[in-house]
Amino acid sequence: PGDRLRAMRAAAGLGRLDPADPVLDTMSAGTWLAERGQRAWARQALWGLFITAALNAEVDDAAMGLSAMVCKRALLGRADAADIGIPLVPLEELHGGPALRRIAEMGGTVRLKSKVEAVTTDPKVVVDGEPMAADAVIMAVPHEAAARLLPAQALPEPLRWPELDASPIVNVHVVYDRTVMDAPFAAAVASPVQWVFDRTAVSGLRRGQYLAVSLSAADRWIDMPTAELRARFVPELRRLLPAARGAAVRELFVTRERRATFRQSPGSAAARPSAATR
């Protein structure tokens, strides 16, 4: 009861925050929550469940401004604000193919396997050594690549993107000989398993079940050999999922993204470019 009451008080405090307040970018979510009576268990089991997945940062390392935005929307916003969508087909079918077809229908051209070398303020895009005029440029690339492509004079303030660090994500993929989880996804508390997703349908697997354990803020896991990850996570899945205790693992592999997102730690908001309308 005491933890619940303290969590309610912290939630009330969150509701009064302005996530854009620059002061919040100077502290971590863990610090702010601890100052309001949230003990380590509550910070991880309640607040960390949302913050780590959304920001790819541990709650004690995540910037408070961004954490406030996540918690206000997911926990204090509309009832459907934290709904999770699970794709039933590969993302290429969901996004890639339809986007390419729509661009072609609108008279556009898609150049694949081409290298963008620079973006100028004209604006022009230099692709494979060829300058191409553009009305506008959307740079959907990681921050370190954007910093290399964009000239410093393109922004009203000094370019500070290189100051941003990166945070990894690791996924442990486990294929069982039978169904071991009857939910499309699940979250685990007090476990190295953060979130686990059923990818059976999207993979086209006809027999058994394919689960993916998604590990955000995966600094401790990114360099761990696959054999060690197997030794840690297969027993943990057996503990969490009773049906897995009698199931055989048909396949296990690991995917690693060392620079999955920028590291959303205190001070990161100040290093990101501001928005301007011209």
C-alpha positions in Angstrom: 0.0 0.0 0.0 2.8 2.4 0.8 4.4 1.9 -2.6 1.1 2.4 -4.3 0.4 5.7 -2.5 3.9 7.0 -3.3 3.4 6.0 -7.0 0.1 7.9 -7.1 1.8 11.0 -5.6 4.6 10.7 -8.2 2.1 10.4 -11.0 0.3 13.5 -9.8 3.6 15.3 -9.9 4.3 14.1 -13.4 0.9 15.4 -14.5 2.0 18.9 -13.5 5.3 18.8 -15.4 6.1 20.5 -18.8 8.3 17.9 -20.6 9.8 20.8 -22.6 11.1 22.5 -19.5 14.9 22.6 -20.0 15.5 22.0 -16.3 14.2 18.5 -16.7 16.9 17.8 -19.3 19.5 18.2 -16.6 18.4 15.3 -14.4 17.6 11.6 -14.9 14.1 10.1 -14.4 15.6 7.9 -11.6 16.8 11.0 -9.7 13.4 12.8 -10.0 11.5 9.7 -9.0 13.7 8.9 -6.1 13.3 12.4 -4.8 9.6 11.7 -4.7 9.8 8.5 -2.7 10.0 6.0 -5.5 12.2 3.2 -4.3 14.4 1.2 -6.7 11.9 -1.6 -7.1 9.1 0.8 -8.1 11.4 2.8 -10.4 12.2 -0.4 -12.3 8.9 -2.4 -12.1 6.5 0.5 -12.8 8.2 3.5 -14.4 11.0 1.6 -16.1 8.6 -0.7 -17.8 7.5 2.1 -20.0 10.6 4.4 -20.0 13.2 1.8 -21.0 11.1 0.4 -23.8 10.2 3.9 -25.2 13.5 5.7 -24.8 15.9 2.7 -25.0 17.5 3.9 -21.7 17.4 2.6 -18.2 15.2 4.7 -15.9 18.2 5.9 -13.9 20.0 7.0 -17.1 17.0 8.5 -19.0 16.5 12.2 -19.3 13.6 13.4 -17.2 12.0 15.6 -19.8 11.6 12.8 -22.3 10.6 10.4 -19.6 7.9 12.8 -18.5 6.5 13.0 -22.0 6.4 9.2 -22.2 4.7 8.7 -18.8 2.2 11.5 -19.3 1.1 10.0 -22.6 1.2 6.4 -21.7 0.0 6.4 -18.1 -1.8 9.7 -17.7 -3.2 10.3 -21.2 -6.1 8.7 -23.0 -7.1 5.1 -22.3 -5.8 4.0 -25.7 -2.6 6.2 -25.6 -0.4 3.2 -24.8 -1.9 0.7 -27.2 0.6 -1.5 -28.9 0.3 -2.4 -32.6 1.7 -5.8 -33.7 2.4 -6.2 -37.4 1.1 -9.4 -38.9 3.2 -9.1 -42.1 6.9 -8.2 -42.6 7.6 -4.4 -42.4 8.5 -4.4 -46.1 5.0 -5.4 -47.0 3.5 -3.1 -44.4 5.5 0.0 -45.2 8.2 -0.4 -47.9 6.1 -1.7 -50.8 3.1 0.6 -50.4 5.4 3.6 -50.0 7.3 2.8 -53.2 4.1 2.3 -55.1 2.6 5.6 -53.8 5.7 7.6 -54.8 5.6 6.1 -58.3 1.9 6.9 -58.6 2.7 10.6 -57.7 5.4 10.7 -60.4 8.3 10.4 -58.1 11.5 8.3 -58.6 13.1 6.0 -56.0 16.8 5.4 -56.2 17.9 2.3 -54.3 21.5 1.3 -53.5 22.6 4.9 -54.0 24.9 6.8 -51.7 23.9 10.3 -50.5 27.2 12.1 -50.0 26.0 15.6 -48.9 23.1 17.9 -48.4 23.6 21.6 -49.3 21.6 24.6 -48.3 20.3 25.3 -51.8 18.9 22.8 -51.1 20.5 20.1 -53.2 21.3 16.5 -52.5 24.5 15.0 -53.8 23.8 11.4 -54.8 26.7 9.2 -56.1 28.5 12.4 -57.0 25.6 14.0 -58.8 23.9 17.2 -57.4 20.1 16.9 -57.4 17.9 20.0 -56.8 15.2 19.6 -54.2 12.3 21.8 -52.8 12.9 20.2 -49.4 15.0 17.5 -47.9 13.9 15.0 -45.2 16.9 13.4 -43.5 15.7 10.1 -42.1 19.2 8.9 -41.0 20.9 8.3 -37.7 22.2 11.5 -36.0 25.9 10.7 -36.7 25.2 10.4 -40.4 23.1 13.5 -40.4 26.0 15.4 -38.8 28.3 14.4 -41.6 25.8 15.2 -44.4 24.5 18.6 -43.3 26.6 21.7 -43.5 26.9 23.7 -40.2 25.4 26.8 -41.7 22.1 24.9 -42.3 21.1 25.4 -38.7 20.6 28.6 -36.7 22.7 27.3 -33.8 26.1 25.4 -33.7 25.8 21.7 -34.7 26.0 19.6 -31.6 24.7 16.3 -32.9 28.2 14.7 -32.6 27.8 15.0 -28.8 24.9 12.6 -28.8 25.9 9.0 -27.9 24.1 5.9 -29.1 22.2 3.1 -27.2 22.0 -0.6 -28.3 19.2 -3.0 -28.7 19.6 -6.8 -28.7 16.9 -9.3 -29.7 17.1 -13.0 -28.7 15.0 -15.1 -31.1 13.8 -18.5 -29.9 11.9 -21.0 -31.9 10.1 -23.7 -30.0 8.6 -27.0 -31.2 5.2 -26.1 -29.7 3.2 -23.1 -28.5 4.5 -21.9 -25.2 2.8 -18.4 -24.9 -0.8 -17.6 -25.7 -0.5 -13.8 -25.8 0.8 -11.7 -28.7 3.3 -10.0 -26.3 4.1 -9.9 -22.6 6.3 -7.8 -20.3 8.3 -9.2 -17.4 9.1 -7.6 -14.0 12.2 -8.5 -12.0 13.6 -10.4 -14.9 16.2 -9.9 -17.6 13.4 -10.5 -20.1 11.9 -7.1 -20.7 9.4 -7.7 -23.4 8.7 -10.9 -25.4 6.8 -10.9 -28.7 5.1 -13.7 -30.6 6.5 -13.5 -34.2 5.1 -16.8 -35.4 2.5 -15.3 -37.8 4.8 -12.7 -39.4 7.6 -15.3 -39.8 5.4 -17.7 -41.7 6.3 -20.5 -39.3 3.9 -23.4 -39.6 4.8 -25.6 -36.7 5.9 -24.5 -33.2 6.2 -20.9 -32.0 8.7 -18.2 -32.6 9.3 -15.7 -29.8 11.5 -12.7 -29.8 12.9 -11.3 -26.5 13.5 -7.6 -27.0 16.2 -6.0 -24.8 16.4 -2.2 -24.8 19.3 -0.3 -23.3 21.2 -3.5 -23.9 24.7 -2.3 -23.0 25.2 -5.4 -20.8 24.1 -7.8 -23.5 25.5 -6.3 -26.8 28.9 -8.0 -26.6 27.8 -11.2 -24.9 28.3 -14.4 -27.0 25.2 -16.1 -28.3 25.9 -19.2 -26.2 25.9 -17.1 -23.0 22.7 -15.3 -24.0 21.1 -18.7 -24.6 22.2 -19.9 -21.2 20.6 -16.9 -19.5 17.4 -16.5 -21.5 16.2 -20.0 -22.3 16.0 -20.9 -18.5 14.4 -17.5 -17.8 11.7 -18.1 -20.4 11.0 -21.5 -18.9 10.6 -19.8 -15.5 8.2 -17.2 -16.9 6.3 -19.5 -19.3 5.3 -22.8 -17.7 4.5 -24.3 -21.2 8.1 -23.8 -22.2 9.4 -26.2 -19.6 8.6 -29.2 -21.6 9.2 -27.6 -25.0 12.3 -28.1 -27.1 14.2 -25.1 -28.6 14.5 -25.8 -32.3 16.5 -22.7 -33.1 18.0 -19.7 -31.4 19.8 -16.7 -32.8 20.6 -13.2 -31.8 20.3 -9.9 -33.6 22.3 -6.9 -32.4 22.0 -3.2 -33.2 24.9 -1.4 -31.5 23.7 2.1 -32.4 19.9 1.5 -32.5 18.9 5.0 -31.2 20.6 8.0 -29.8 21.2 7.8 -26.1 18.4 9.8 -24.5 20.3 10.7 -21.3 20.4 14.0 -19.4 21.7 16.8 -21.6 20.7 15.1 -24.9 17.8 17.6 -25.5 20.3 20.5 -25.5 22.4 18.8 -28.1 19.5 18.2 -30.5 18.6 20.9 -33.1 15.7 23.2 -32.4 12.8 23.5 -34.7 12.4 26.6 -36.9 9.8 27.7 -39.5 10.9 29.7 -42.5 
